[in-house]
């Protein structure tokens, strides 16, 4: 019977290999902490930049004249605004300001000097007009010789989102800074703010600082940067991590699957050989194939092979012991019998005659026991050398029953058999011996005056020979073991000539030789026992039926 996959070695090794999936989880935690650290560093850096720009623009009243920088000439302001729009690094942001964009050439030149890559700087006066705009939040194209940055592979994005979640920030406008942050800066409150973009994975970080002229606040500086660089770093690390982890996991799964399959195959082969090495009667019929492996399974193979070898030797000793005992006991029994015969020839009388008769009965009983000791071995050797021949089972059974009626004139033996032949192929003498044992066993248990019923039936494929008798039922626990050697369900001393529990073992031996089975069961009413042997019919051959008749 095969082992279910969920209980097998392969499944358990694969389950153990799932521990490898802890690698991306631990690495993702590290990447999350690294991203948080980079965000904190970026927040401090942008705040320092905003403070530096604000300090550079402070105490320079010429940049923020009391009139707000207005010349009073609308055409001049419009001209400067249009020039600023075309010169702006972020024309979309500049265009969204409308007439609130009043650029100062000096401030914008200064911002161009102070600006950083992928950052945007705003200078706003107290009238909420943008006096300077420099830089853009768009990632600049890669420099010459620098590999372009590609977004994470589409099929990896769901895995990345499962492993590392992007920080949640409120949505915002990408084209201009947060108005409330500017208002706080114009009243002297420095701040840093995160807001979202159209891309849910990219955020904008802005820092605002007030600009002073003396003790008066004349404007505010807003420095903005995106987290695109951090995102690309995180995506690159995660993409490499997940791809490498998946490759390692698949390789580990494949190696473990091959290893577990090899282990399971070796264990399954060892299990099959060990199961086939011992037959239903406990005899050693096979052996273990030694592979020469040096591992634990190899040690197990050698141990089982050694155990089977010792069992084979012990079984051979047990099988030969009956023959040796019968051979060794025949001589002293013959000596005792001849001595008793010599004593009888002297015609003793009285109690001496009684003792001689009892001793003679004991010697005869001992002779029958000795014959039965070697009966099974002799039958097995006969079957090994016998040639199979077609015969009529019904004729054999009828002849045997007629013989039993003559041998046991005081006992009733009933026969029920089909009128026609029942063709079998095998050894008719062995089948007759099988029936002898069944009938002898039934006569031992059947009460005096009760009939022993012999029934022969046949269908298209099998013949069934059964012997039933009234008497005490067999304990259910004994039924599966009745056909084992040296096993008996009868009381001590019951039966003629002693009993060694070998009769039913011979029945099973003959049945198996002919490809059949033997079984025992209590009758339905509990008043007796039924022994049944099922034998396969001989294959039909032309002219066979006539030969049997």
C-alpha positions as CSV (number, residue, x, y, z in Angstrom):
1,X,0.0,0.0,0.0
2,X,1.5,3.3,-1.1
3,X,2.1,6.2,1.3
4,X,0.0,9.3,0.7
5,X,2.0,12.2,-0.7
6,X,1.0,14.4,2.3
7,X,2.6,11.8,4.7
8,X,5.6,11.1,2.6
9,X,9.2,12.2,2.8
10,X,9.0,14.4,-0.3
11,X,6.2,16.5,1.1
12,X,7.9,16.9,4.5
13,X,11.2,18.0,2.8
14,X,9.3,20.4,0.6
15,X,7.6,21.8,3.7
16,X,10.9,22.2,5.4
17,X,12.3,24.1,2.4
18,X,9.5,26.7,2.8
19,X,11.8,28.1,5.4
20,X,13.7,29.6,2.5
21,X,10.8,32.0,2.0
22,X,11.8,33.7,5.2
23,X,14.8,35.1,3.4
24,X,12.8,37.7,1.3
25,X,10.7,38.5,4.3
26,X,13.7,39.3,6.5
27,X,15.4,41.2,3.6
28,X,12.2,43.2,3.0
29,X,12.1,44.3,6.6
30,X,15.7,45.5,6.2
31,X,14.8,47.3,3.0
32,X,11.8,48.9,4.8
33,X,14.1,50.1,7.6
34,X,16.6,51.3,5.0
35,X,13.8,53.2,3.1
36,X,12.7,54.8,6.4
37,X,16.2,55.8,7.2
38,X,16.7,57.3,3.7
39,X,13.4,59.2,4.0
40,X,14.5,60.6,7.3
41,X,17.9,61.6,5.9
42,X,16.2,63.2,2.8
43,X,13.9,65.1,5.2
44,X,16.9,66.5,7.2
45,X,18.8,67.2,4.0
46,X,16.0,69.2,2.3
47,X,15.4,71.1,5.5
48,X,19.1,72.1,5.6
49,X,18.9,73.2,1.9
50,X,15.8,75.3,2.5
51,X,17.5,76.9,5.5
52,X,20.6,77.6,3.6
53,X,18.7,79.2,0.6
54,X,16.6,81.2,3.1
55,X,19.7,82.4,4.9
56,X,21.4,83.4,1.6
57,X,18.3,85.4,0.5
58,X,17.8,87.0,4.0
59,X,18.9,90.6,4.8
60,X,19.0,91.5,1.1
61,X,16.3,94.2,0.9
62,X,17.0,94.9,-2.7
63,X,15.5,91.5,-3.6
64,X,12.3,92.3,-1.7
65,X,11.6,96.0,-2.1
66,X,8.8,97.4,-0.1
67,X,6.6,97.7,-3.1
68,X,6.8,94.0,-3.7
69,X,9.1,94.5,-6.7
70,X,6.3,96.0,-8.9
71,X,7.5,98.7,-11.3
72,X,4.1,100.1,-11.9
73,X,4.4,99.2,-15.5
74,X,2.0,96.3,-16.4
75,X,3.7,95.7,-19.7
76,X,7.1,95.4,-18.0
77,X,5.7,92.9,-15.5
78,X,4.0,90.9,-18.3
79,X,7.3,90.9,-20.3
80,X,9.2,89.6,-17.3
81,X,6.5,87.0,-16.7
82,X,6.6,85.7,-20.3
83,X,10.4,85.6,-20.2
84,X,10.3,83.7,-16.9
85,X,7.8,81.2,-18.4
86,X,10.0,80.4,-21.3
87,X,13.1,80.3,-19.1
88,X,11.5,78.2,-16.3
89,X,12.9,74.6,-15.9
90,X,9.3,73.5,-15.0
91,X,7.0,75.4,-17.5
92,X,3.9,73.4,-16.5
93,X,4.3,74.6,-12.9
94,X,5.1,78.2,-14.0
95,X,2.1,78.3,-16.3
96,X,-0.2,77.1,-13.6
97,X,0.6,80.2,-11.5
98,X,-0.9,82.6,-13.9
99,X,-0.3,86.2,-13.0
100,X,1.0,85.1,-9.5
101,X,4.3,84.4,-11.2
102,X,6.3,87.6,-11.0
103,X,9.9,86.4,-11.4
104,X,13.0,88.3,-10.2
105,X,16.0,87.9,-12.4
106,X,18.4,88.1,-9.5
107,X,16.5,85.6,-7.4
108,X,16.2,83.1,-10.3
109,X,19.9,83.4,-11.0
110,X,20.6,82.7,-7.4
111,X,18.2,79.7,-7.4
112,X,19.9,78.3,-10.5
113,X,23.2,78.3,-8.6
114,X,21.7,76.8,-5.4
115,X,19.4,74.3,-7.1
116,X,20.0,70.6,-6.9
117,X,19.2,67.7,-9.3
118,X,15.6,66.6,-9.3
119,X,14.6,69.3,-6.9
120,X,12.4,72.4,-7.3
121,X,12.8,75.7,-5.4
122,X,10.2,78.3,-4.9
123,X,10.6,81.9,-3.5
124,X,7.3,83.5,-2.5
125,X,6.8,87.0,-1.2
126,X,4.3,88.2,1.4
127,X,1.8,89.0,-1.3
128,X,1.8,85.2,-2.3
129,X,3.6,86.0,-5.6
130,X,6.2,83.6,-6.8
131,X,9.4,85.6,-7.3
132,X,11.6,82.7,-8.2
133,X,11.1,79.2,-9.6
134,X,14.0,76.9,-10.4
135,X,14.4,73.2,-11.1
136,X,11.9,70.4,-11.8
137,X,10.6,67.3,-10.0
138,X,11.0,65.2,-13.1
139,X,13.9,62.8,-13.0
140,X,16.6,64.0,-15.5
141,X,17.7,61.7,-18.3
142,X,20.7,59.5,-17.4
143,X,24.1,60.9,-18.2
144,X,26.2,59.5,-21.1
145,X,27.4,56.1,-20.3
146,X,25.0,55.6,-17.4
147,X,22.5,52.7,-17.7
148,X,18.9,53.9,-17.8
149,X,16.8,53.2,-14.7
150,X,13.9,50.9,-15.5
151,X,10.8,50.4,-13.3
152,X,10.4,47.1,-11.6
153,X,9.1,44.2,-13.8
154,X,5.4,44.1,-14.0
155,X,5.1,40.5,-12.8
156,X,7.1,41.3,-9.7
157,X,5.0,44.3,-8.7
158,X,2.4,42.1,-6.9
159,X,5.1,40.3,-5.0
160,X,6.8,43.5,-4.0
161,X,3.5,45.0,-2.8
162,X,3.0,41.8,-0.7
163,X,6.4,42.0,0.8
164,X,6.9,45.8,1.3
165,X,4.0,48.3,1.4
166,X,4.6,51.9,0.2
167,X,4.2,54.6,2.9
168,X,0.7,56.1,2.9
169,X,0.8,59.9,2.4
170,X,-2.1,62.4,1.6
171,X,-2.7,63.3,-2.1
172,X,-1.5,66.6,-3.3
173,X,-0.9,68.9,-6.3
174,X,2.3,68.2,-8.2
175,X,2.4,71.5,-10.0
176,X,2.7,73.8,-6.9
177,X,3.7,73.6,-3.2
178,X,1.2,73.3,-0.3
179,X,-0.4,76.6,0.3
180,X,-0.8,76.1,4.0
181,X,2.9,75.3,4.3
182,X,3.7,78.6,2.6
183,X,1.4,80.5,5.0
184,X,3.0,78.9,8.0
185,X,6.5,80.0,6.7
186,X,5.3,83.5,6.1
187,X,4.4,83.7,9.8
188,X,7.8,82.3,10.8
189,X,7.1,78.6,11.1
190,X,9.5,76.2,9.4
191,X,8.1,72.8,8.4
192,X,8.5,69.8,6.2
193,X,5.6,68.1,4.5
194,X,4.9,64.9,2.6
195,X,2.3,64.7,-0.1
196,X,1.4,62.2,-2.8
197,X,1.4,62.3,-6.6
198,X,-0.4,60.6,-9.4
199,X,2.0,57.8,-9.0
200,X,1.0,56.2,-5.7
201,X,4.5,54.9,-5.1
202,X,6.1,58.3,-5.5
203,X,5.8,61.1,-2.8
204,X,6.9,64.7,-2.7
205,X,8.8,66.1,0.2
206,X,8.8,69.8,0.7
207,X,10.5,72.1,3.3
208,X,9.6,75.7,3.9
209,X,11.7,78.4,5.6
210,X,10.9,82.1,6.1
211,X,13.1,84.9,4.6
212,X,14.0,87.8,6.9
213,X,15.1,91.3,6.3
214,X,16.0,92.4,9.8
215,X,13.2,91.3,12.0
216,X,10.6,91.3,9.2
217,X,9.5,88.3,7.2
218,X,9.6,89.3,3.5
219,X,9.1,85.9,1.9
220,X,9.5,82.2,2.1
221,X,11.6,79.5,0.4
222,X,10.1,76.1,-0.5
223,X,12.4,73.3,-1.6
224,X,10.7,70.2,-3.1
225,X,12.0,66.8,-3.9
226,X,10.5,63.5,-4.9
227,X,11.2,60.1,-3.5
228,X,11.9,58.7,-7.0
229,X,15.5,58.0,-6.2
230,X,14.6,56.2,-3.0
231,X,11.9,54.3,-4.9
232,X,14.2,53.3,-7.6
233,X,16.8,52.1,-5.1
234,X,14.1,50.1,-3.2
235,X,12.7,48.7,-6.4
236,X,16.1,47.7,-7.7
237,X,17.0,46.0,-4.4
238,X,13.7,44.3,-4.2
239,X,13.8,43.2,-7.8
240,X,17.2,41.7,-7.4
241,X,16.3,40.2,-4.0
242,X,13.0,38.6,-5.2
243,X,14.5,37.3,-8.5
244,X,17.5,35.8,-6.6
245,X,15.3,34.4,-3.9
246,X,12.9,32.8,-6.4
247,X,15.8,31.3,-8.3
248,X,17.3,29.9,-5.1
249,X,13.9,28.6,-3.9
250,X,13.1,26.9,-7.2
251,X,16.6,25.4,-7.3
252,X,16.3,24.3,-3.7
253,X,12.8,22.9,-4.3
254,X,14.1,21.0,-7.4
255,X,17.1,19.6,-5.5
256,X,15.0,18.6,-2.5
257,X,12.3,17.0,-4.8
258,X,15.0,15.0,-6.6
259,X,16.6,14.0,-3.3
260,X,13.3,13.2,-1.6
261,X,12.2,11.2,-4.7
262,X,15.4,9.2,-4.7
263,X,15.0,8.5,-0.9
264,X,11.4,7.5,-1.4
265,X,12.2,5.3,-4.3
266,X,15.0,3.5,-2.3
267,X,12.7,3.1,0.7
268,X,9.8,1.9,-1.4
269,X,12.1,-0.6,-3.1
270,X,13.4,-1.8,0.3
271,X,9.8,-2.0,1.6
272,X,8.7,-4.1,-1.4
273,X,11.7,-6.5,-1.2
274,X,11.2,-6.9,2.5
275,X,7.5,-7.6,2.1
276,X,8.1,-10.0,-0.7
277,X,10.9,-11.8,1.1
278,X,8.6,-13.5,3.6
279,X,5.5,-15.4,2.5
280,X,2.2,-15.7,4.3
281,X,3.5,-18.8,6.2
282,X,6.6,-16.9,7.5
283,X,9.0,-18.6,5.1
284,X,11.9,-16.7,3.6
285,X,11.3,-16.7,-0.2
286,X,13.3,-13.7,-1.3
287,X,16.3,-11.5,-0.5
288,X,17.3,-7.9,-0.2
289,X,19.3,-6.3,-3.1
290,X,22.4,-4.6,-1.6
291,X,23.2,-1.3,-3.3
292,X,26.5,-0.7,-1.5
293,X,25.3,2.8,-0.3
294,X,27.1,4.1,2.7
295,X,24.3,6.1,4.2
296,X,21.6,5.2,6.7
297,X,19.4,3.5,4.2
298,X,22.4,1.4,3.0
299,X,22.9,0.4,6.7
300,X,19.3,-0.6,6.9
301,X,19.5,-2.7,3.7
302,X,22.5,-4.6,5.1
303,X,20.8,-5.1,8.5
304,X,17.6,-6.4,6.9
305,X,19.5,-8.7,4.6
306,X,21.5,-10.1,7.6
307,X,18.2,-10.6,9.6
308,X,16.6,-12.4,6.6
309,X,19.7,-14.6,6.3
310,X,19.5,-15.6,10.0
311,X,15.8,-16.2,9.7
312,X,16.3,-18.3,6.6
313,X,18.8,-20.4,8.4
314,X,16.5,-20.8,11.4
315,X,13.5,-21.7,9.3
316,X,15.6,-24.3,7.5
317,X,16.6,-25.7,10.9
318,X,12.9,-25.8,12.0
319,X,11.8,-27.4,8.7
320,X,14.5,-30.1,9.0
321,X,14.0,-30.7,12.7
322,X,10.8,-32.7,12.1
323,X,12.5,-35.0,9.7
324,X,15.5,-35.4,12.0
325,X,13.3,-36.1,15.0
326,X,11.2,-38.6,13.1
327,X,14.4,-40.3,11.8
328,X,16.0,-40.4,15.2
329,X,12.9,-41.6,17.0
330,X,12.1,-44.4,14.6
331,X,14.9,-46.6,15.9
332,X,14.1,-46.5,19.6
333,X,10.4,-47.0,18.8
334,X,11.2,-50.0,16.7
335,X,13.3,-51.4,19.6
336,X,10.4,-50.9,22.0
337,X,7.9,-52.4,19.6
338,X,10.1,-55.5,19.0
339,X,10.6,-55.9,22.7
340,X,6.8,-55.7,23.3
341,X,6.3,-58.3,20.6
342,X,8.8,-60.6,22.3
343,X,7.0,-60.2,25.6
344,X,3.7,-61.0,24.0
345,X,5.1,-64.2,22.4
346,X,5.6,-65.5,26.0
347,X,1.8,-65.3,26.5
348,X,1.8,-63.3,29.8
349,X,-1.4,-63.3,31.7
350,X,-3.2,-61.1,34.2
351,X,-2.0,-57.5,34.8
352,X,1.2,-58.0,32.8
353,X,-1.0,-58.6,29.7
354,X,-2.9,-55.3,30.4
355,X,0.3,-53.3,30.8
356,X,1.7,-54.8,27.5
357,X,-1.5,-53.8,25.6
358,X,-1.3,-50.3,27.0
359,X,2.4,-50.0,26.1
360,X,1.6,-51.3,22.6
361,X,-1.1,-48.7,22.1
362,X,1.3,-46.0,23.3
363,X,4.0,-47.2,20.8
364,X,1.5,-47.2,18.0
365,X,0.4,-43.7,18.9
366,X,4.0,-42.5,19.0
367,X,4.6,-44.1,15.6
368,X,1.7,-42.2,14.1
369,X,3.1,-38.9,15.6
370,X,6.5,-39.6,14.2
371,X,4.9,-40.2,10.7
372,X,3.0,-37.0,11.0
373,X,6.2,-35.0,11.9
374,X,7.7,-35.7,8.5
375,X,4.4,-35.8,6.5
376,X,4.4,-32.1,5.6
377,X,8.0,-32.2,4.5
378,X,7.5,-35.3,2.4
379,X,4.4,-33.7,0.8
380,X,6.2,-30.5,0.0
381,X,9.1,-32.4,-1.7
382,X,6.6,-34.5,-3.6
383,X,4.8,-31.4,-4.9
384,X,8.1,-29.8,-6.0
385,X,8.9,-32.8,-8.2
386,X,5.4,-33.8,-9.2
387,X,4.1,-33.1,-12.7
388,X,0.7,-31.6,-13.2
389,X,-1.9,-33.6,-15.0
390,X,-5.6,-33.1,-15.8
391,X,-8.0,-35.0,-13.6
392,X,-11.6,-35.1,-12.6
393,X,-12.0,-33.6,-9.1
394,X,-15.5,-35.1,-8.7
395,X,-14.2,-38.6,-9.4
396,X,-11.4,-38.2,-6.8
397,X,-13.8,-36.9,-4.2
398,X,-16.3,-39.8,-4.8
399,X,-13.5,-42.3,-4.5
400,X,-12.2,-40.8,-1.3
401,X,-15.7,-40.7,0.3
402,X,-16.3,-44.3,-0.5
403,X,-13.0,-45.2,1.2
404,X,-13.9,-43.1,4.3
405,X,-17.2,-45.0,4.6
406,X,-15.3,-48.3,4.6
407,X,-12.7,-47.1,7.0
408,X,-15.2,-45.6,9.4
409,X,-18.2,-47.9,9.2
410,X,-19.8,-46.4,12.3
411,X,-19.8,-42.8,11.1
412,X,-22.1,-41.1,8.6
413,X,-20.4,-39.3,5.7
414,X,-22.7,-37.5,3.3
415,X,-21.6,-36.4,-0.2
416,X,-23.1,-33.8,-2.5
417,X,-21.3,-33.5,-5.9
418,X,-22.3,-32.5,-9.4
419,X,-23.1,-35.4,-11.7
420,X,-20.6,-34.3,-14.4
421,X,-16.9,-34.0,-14.2
422,X,-15.1,-31.1,-12.5
423,X,-11.9,-30.7,-14.5
424,X,-8.7,-29.7,-12.6
425,X,-5.1,-29.7,-13.4
426,X,-2.6,-30.7,-10.7
427,X,-1.7,-33.7,-8.5
428,X,-4.8,-35.8,-7.7
429,X,-2.9,-37.7,-4.9
430,X,-2.2,-34.4,-3.1
431,X,-5.9,-33.3,-3.4
432,X,-6.9,-36.7,-2.0
433,X,-4.6,-36.1,0.9
434,X,-6.1,-32.6,1.4
435,X,-9.6,-34.2,1.7
436,X,-8.2,-36.8,4.1
437,X,-7.1,-34.1,6.5
438,X,-10.4,-32.2,6.3
439,X,-12.5,-35.3,6.9
440,X,-10.2,-36.6,9.6
441,X,-10.4,-33.2,11.3
442,X,-14.3,-33.2,11.0
443,X,-14.6,-36.7,12.4
444,X,-12.5,-35.8,15.4
445,X,-14.9,-33.0,16.3
446,X,-18.3,-34.3,15.1
447,X,-20.4,-35.9,17.9
448,X,-21.1,-39.6,17.5
449,X,-24.1,-40.3,15.3
450,X,-23.8,-36.9,13.6
451,X,-22.9,-36.9,9.8
452,X,-20.0,-35.2,8.2
453,X,-21.1,-33.4,5.0
454,X,-18.7,-33.2,2.0
455,X,-20.0,-30.8,-0.7
456,X,-18.4,-30.2,-4.1
457,X,-19.7,-27.4,-6.3
458,X,-18.4,-25.6,-9.4
459,X,-19.0,-22.5,-11.3
460,X,-17.5,-21.2,-14.6
461,X,-14.1,-20.6,-13.0
462,X,-13.7,-22.3,-9.7
463,X,-14.4,-25.5,-7.8
464,X,-15.4,-25.3,-4.2
465,X,-14.8,-28.3,-1.9
466,X,-16.2,-28.0,1.6
467,X,-16.4,-30.2,4.7
468,X,-18.8,-29.3,7.4
469,X,-19.5,-31.0,10.8
470,X,-21.5,-30.3,13.8
471,X,-19.7,-29.6,17.0
472,X,-18.2,-26.8,19.1
473,X,-17.5,-23.6,17.2
474,X,-14.0,-22.3,16.8
475,X,-13.1,-19.1,18.7
476,X,-13.1,-16.2,16.1
477,X,-9.5,-15.2,17.1
478,X,-8.3,-18.6,16.1
479,X,-9.9,-18.7,12.6
480,X,-7.2,-16.8,10.8
481,X,-4.4,-19.0,12.3
482,X,-5.9,-22.4,11.9
483,X,-4.0,-23.2,8.8
484,X,-0.6,-22.3,10.3
485,X,1.7,-25.2,11.3
486,X,1.7,-26.3,14.9
487,X,-1.6,-24.5,15.6
488,X,-4.6,-26.4,16.9
489,X,-8.0,-25.4,18.3
490,X,-8.8,-28.9,19.8
491,X,-8.6,-29.8,23.4
492,X,-5.5,-31.5,24.8
493,X,-5.5,-35.2,23.9
494,X,-8.5,-35.0,21.6
495,X,-8.2,-37.0,18.4
496,X,-6.9,-40.3,17.3
497,X,-3.2,-41.0,17.4
498,X,-2.2,-37.6,18.8
499,X,-2.3,-34.2,17.0
500,X,0.5,-31.8,16.1
501,X,-1.5,-29.1,14.3
502,X,-0.1,-30.1,10.9
503,X,-3.2,-31.3,9.1
504,X,-4.7,-28.0,8.2
505,X,-1.2,-26.7,7.3
506,X,-1.1,-29.5,4.7
507,X,-4.5,-28.5,3.4
508,X,-3.3,-24.9,2.8
509,X,-0.1,-26.2,1.2
510,X,-2.0,-28.3,-1.3
511,X,-4.5,-25.6,-2.0
512,X,-1.8,-23.0,-2.7
513,X,0.1,-25.4,-4.9
514,X,-3.0,-25.7,-7.1
515,X,-3.5,-21.9,-7.1
516,X,-6.4,-21.9,-4.6
517,X,-7.2,-20.8,-1.1
518,X,-8.5,-22.4,2.1
519,X,-10.6,-20.9,4.8
520,X,-12.5,-21.9,7.9
521,X,-15.7,-20.5,9.3
522,X,-18.3,-21.3,12.0
523,X,-21.7,-22.3,10.7
524,X,-24.3,-19.6,10.8
525,X,-26.3,-21.2,13.5
526,X,-23.2,-21.7,15.6
527,X,-23.7,-25.5,15.7
528,X,-20.6,-26.5,13.8
529,X,-17.6,-25.6,11.6
530,X,-17.2,-25.4,7.8
531,X,-13.8,-25.8,6.0
532,X,-13.8,-24.7,2.4
533,X,-11.1,-25.0,-0.3
534,X,-11.5,-23.0,-3.6
535,X,-9.5,-24.3,-6.6
536,X,-9.3,-22.8,-10.1
537,X,-10.7,-25.0,-12.8
538,X,-8.4,-26.3,-15.6
539,X,-8.5,-24.3,-18.8
540,X,-10.7,-25.9,-21.4
541,X,-9.0,-28.1,-23.9
542,X,-10.5,-30.0,-26.8
543,X,-11.2,-33.5,-25.9
544,X,-10.4,-33.0,-22.3
545,X,-13.9,-33.8,-21.0
546,X,-14.0,-37.1,-22.8
547,X,-10.7,-38.1,-21.4
548,X,-11.9,-37.4,-17.9
549,X,-14.9,-39.6,-18.4
